[in-house]
Amino acid sequence: MESNNAVEKKLRRRAYMRNMMKIYRDEFKMEMAYLRSKESELEGQLRNILDARRALPDPTASSTNQLPWKEIALALKSEKGQTIDQLKELKGHVDEYHGVIRDMERWVATQLSIPRSPCEVNHTRTWRHTTLLAHPTSRELGKAWITEQMYHNTDRMLQQYQFRNVDAPHELYDIDVVANSDSGAYEYIHRRQFDIDLPASLLMTMYRDIICSLLVIDHQRPVHTRGPPEESGHTRLHCMSTAHETVRLLTGEFHEARRSVFVAQQIQTDELDTPWTGGVQRNRSIWTEVHSISPTKSRLRTLYFYSQLVAPDGQPLPFEYEARSWDFDPSDADDEVRLRAKFRNHLIHASASLLPVAQQRVVDYLTCRAVHHERMKDNDVTNPMHV
């Protein structure tokens, strides 16, 4: 059954990618048709100019109404220059589209390579190597594909990890630590569901603004972001450094009639960015669903995965690095089984201890927004331009 499911998923994924590539090919064909039409139009204009030139009277004949040849030559030269410039511009567009197609073919091939074990019901994750390209158009297509694919799978993921029906109130805070069936590396699963007295729109804004801070990635240490996030459309790319890892978190938000969905994915490779902290990072995926219960109350369901620290090539680092990142001393464990059990308990308690830190950061964010709002109101009153 699992094999059939894997084959079915693979077939659906291939069908999806075939549809995407068909869309790109259709757009390219339309662009080529436009360029050929424009080429014919320009050639027609050139023929008209040449015909008009041939229709001019004999330059040796005397006529008081005849334009001087110097003016005619200047006019033709100007028309020729404009035509050449337009042709260069159109050829540039064609070259750019060819480059985008090559980029996307390479990018899609990378996205479809799955070097880890398949995603199973026993919580083993499939980590794909997510990459953002440097070319602006290819980069935007990649961001859209990653976030929209995650959004498309929101319901399936929440159902697979056994979240309760969203229509009923339910308090859930659950942390699990599992070992990857292939590599033995640790993988962490957080599940969270709760009601909160905040409007859904404010929650989505908060996630968009301070997601790295809310995840408490660097535990209780301050968050050091690398400049403002790269924002485009419904996505943002947040970059930050911690004591142990490189964080490039691509986020996307989607709004429906009854809910909003916020997704986030670690980007392993970015052609516009140079890795820091030695390129050490974690695989990371997040789904957060926000339902509006009332104008001032919301229900949240969050599913958060992250992996053991991995090297730039995607291979897990030795356990000593992971233990150090969690302030865990492995020396007391006599064997592998006891070590894993002790580490699991340590991590669950350590993660739970970070919940108040995240909650305080929510309070700090809301306080800052309230103060900013009051200052803006005061400025509106005191500034005569607003009276």
N, C-alpha and C positions, 0 to 999 in steps of 0.2 A: 504493500500500500504506500509506504513512504517513497519507494522508488517511482511508483506511478505519479505521486504528487510532485516529486522533483521533476519528472519528465514534463508533466503538465505545466508546471511553473516555467520551465525552460522554454516550452513551446509558446506560452503566452508572452514571455519576455521577448522572444525572437519576433513574434508577430507584431508586438508593440514597436520594436525597433525598425522592422520593415515599414510600418506605417509612417514612422518619423522620417526615415530616409526617403520615402516616396514623396512626402510633403516637401522636403528640401529639393528633391529633383524637379518636382512640379514648379516650385518657385524659380529654380534656375532656368527651366525651359521658358517660363513666362518672361524672365529677364532677357534671355537670348532673343526671343521673338521681338521684344521691344527694341533691342539694339539693332536687329536686322531691319526693322521698320524705320528706325531713325537713320540708319545708314542709307536706305533707299531714298528717304526724304532729303538728306543732305546731298546725295548724288543728283537728285532732281533739281535742287537749287543750283548746284554747280553747272548742270547742263543749261539751265535757264540763263545763267550769267554768261556762259560761253556762247549760247545762241544770240543773246543780246549784243555780245561783243562782235560776233560775225555780221550781225545786221546793221552795224554802224556804217555810215557812208564812207566813201574813200577819203582817207585823211588828206589826200592831195587836192581834193575838191574844195573850193572856197564856199563857206557858209557862215553866216553871222550867228546862226543858232547852234552850231556844232561845239560840243565840249572839247576843251583842250585834252590831248592825249595824256598829259601829266595827271589831270584830275581823274580820268578814267582808270589809269594805272593804280593810283592811290586807292580808289574805291575797290577795285578788284583785289588789291593786296590786303585791304582791311577784311573783306569777305573771306578771303583764303585763310587769313590768320584766325578768324573766329571759327571757321570750319575745322581747322587743324586742332584748335584748343578743345572744341567739343568732342572730336574724335579721340583725343588723348584722354579726356575725362571718362568717356564711355569705355575705352579699353581698360582704364584703371578700375572701373566698377567690375568689369568682367574678371580681371585678375584677382580682385578682392574676393569675389564670389567663389572662384576656383580655390583660393586659399582657405576660405571657410569650409568648403566641402571636404578638402583634404584634412583639415583640422578635425572636423566632426567624425570623419571615417576613423581617424586614429583614436580620437577620444572615445567613440562608441566601442571600439575594439578593446580599449583599456577597461571601460566600465563593465563589459560583459565577461571579463576574465575573473574567475572566482577561485582564488588559491586556497581557500579554507574549506572546512567541512560544511555541508549543507545545513540550512537552518532547520532545526528539528523542534518538536514539541517540548523536548526536555531542556529548553532554554539555551541551547547552543546557538550562538549567533553566526551569521555569515557576514564577514567583514569584506567589503569591496574596497579596492584602492580608488579613492575619489580624488580627482585631479581637476584643477582649473587651468585653462590655457591662457596664453598672453594676449592673443588677438581679441580685440574688443567684442566683435560679434560672436566669435566662438565662445568667449568667456560668458557672455550673457546667456547663450543657449545652454551652456553647461550648468549654470546656476539654476535656470528654469527647470531643466530636466531632473536634476537631483532633488530639488525641493518639491516639485510637482509629483514625482514618483513617490516620495515619502507621504505626501498628502493623500495620494490615491490609495495608499496602503494603511491609512490610519485605523479604519474600522477593523480591518483584519488583524492588525497588531494588538489592539486593545482586546479583541475577542480571544486571540490566541493566548494572551497572558492573563485571561480570566478576570477581567474587570467586571464589576456588577453593572446592571442596567443603569443607565444615566438618569432615568426618570425617578429613581428612588434615592434618597439621601443615604450616604454610606461613608464612614470614616476609614481610610486605609493608609497605613504607612508601613511599607514592607521593603526589606533589603535582602537580597540573596547573593551568594557568592558561589559560582560554579566553575568547574574546570573544563576547558575546551577538550572535546573528545579526541582531537588530533594532536594538538601541541602540548596539552596539559596546562597551558597558561590560564590565569584567573580571568574571569569575566564577571562583571557586576550588573545586577538588575535591580533598579529601584522602581517601585510602584507607589503612586500617591493618588488619593482621591479625598476631596474634602469640599465643604461649602465655605464661602468667604463673603463677608459683607462689603464687597467692592463691585462696581460695575464691570462688565466684561470688557468694554472698550478700554478702561484704565488698566486692567490686567494685561491686555495685549500690548499696550503701549509700554508698560513696565518690562515685560519680557523682551520687547524689541530693544529697549534702551540699556538694560543692565543684566542681560542673560548670564554673562560670564561671572558677574558678582553673585547672582542668585545661586549658581551651581556650586559656589564655595570650592572652586577647583583647587585653589591654593590654600585650602583650609582657612585658618583665621587670619592669614596674612593679607595685606591690602592688595587689591587687583591693580596690575600694571598693564594697561592696554597700550598697544602700539599705534597711537593716533586714533582719529575718528574712524568708525566703521566704513567700509566701502558699500555704499547704498545704491541700489538700482532696482526700480520696479518694486516688487513685493519682497525682495531679498536684502539681506545685510550680511557682510562678511566681517566678523569680529576677530581681531588678532590680539593676543596677550601673551605675556611671558610669566612663567612661574619658576619656583626653585628647581623644578624637576622636568618640566616639559614645555613643548611648543603647542600653542593652542590656536588653531584657525577654525573658527566655528561659523559655518554658513547657516543662516536662519532664513526662514520664509514664513509668511503668514497668509492665511486664507479665511475668507468670511462667507458664511452661509446664512440662511434665514434664521436658523435656530442655534447655531453654534459658530465659533471661530476655532481655527486649528493653527497651532504654532509648531513648526518643526525645526530641527537643528541637526547638522551633520558635520563632523570633523573632516577637514580637507587635508589629506595626507601630503599632496604635492600641489604647489602653486607656482606656475612659471614666472609670475611677477614678484615673488617673494623669496628671500634668502632665509633658510631655516636658522633658528637660533637655539640655544641650549643643546647644541649638537644634533639637532633634528629629532631628539627623543620626543615621542608623543603617545597619545592613547587614541584608539578607535573610539568614536563617540557618536551616539544617535539618540535623538529625543523627539517624542511626540507629546504635545500638550493640547488637550481639548478643553475649551472653555464654553460652558453653556450658561446662557443668561436666564436666571430664575425670575428675577425682577429687575427693574432699573437700577437697583442698588445692591443686588446679590447675585452671586455666580457659583456654579459648580465646576470644579476642575478635576480632570483625570490626566495624570502624567505617567508616561513610561520612559524610563531613562536607562540606556545601556552605556557602559564604557568598559574598556579592556585594560589588562595589565599594560604597563609601559612597554612600548615597542621601539625598535631601532628604525632608522630611516628606511631600511629595506622591508619593514613590516614584520620582522621576526621578533618574538618576545625577548626582552632583556632577562638576564639571570634574576632569580627570585630576590637576591640581595638588594637590587635596585628598588624593586617593588616594596620590600619590607621597609627600606629606609624612607621611602616616600610617605609611609603611614606610621612612622616612628615605632616600628615593631621590631622587637628583639627575637630573632629565631633561635638563639643559642640554647634555650631551655628545652626545646623539643628533641626527643631521642630518635624519632623515626619520621618518615614522610607522612604517614597517616596522622600522627599526633600534631605534626607541624601544620598541616593543612587545616585541621580542626581548630587549633589554637589561633591561627591567622584569621580564619573565617569569623570566629567570635570577636577577635580584636577589631576587625574591620567593621563588623555590624555595629559594635558599640561606638567606634570612632565616628562612623557616618551619622549615627543617631545623635551624637553630641554636637554635630555641626548644624542640626536643624534649627536650634535657637539662633545661630549666627545668621543663617539665611533669613529667618523671620525678622531679626533686627534690621537687616539690610532692606527688607520691604518697608519697615517702619521709617527708616532713614530716608528712603526714596520718596515715600508719600509726604513726609515732613518737608523735604526740600521742595517738592512740587507745590505744597500749600503755601510755603513762604514765598516762592516765586510768584504764585498767583496773586497773593496779597500785595506784593510790590508792584506788580503790573496794574492792579486796581488803583493803588495810590498814585502811580504815574499818570494814569488816565485822568484822575481828579485834578492833580496839580499842574499837568501840562496843558496850557491854554489851547494848544492845537486840537485837543480832544474835547474841549468844552462846547 
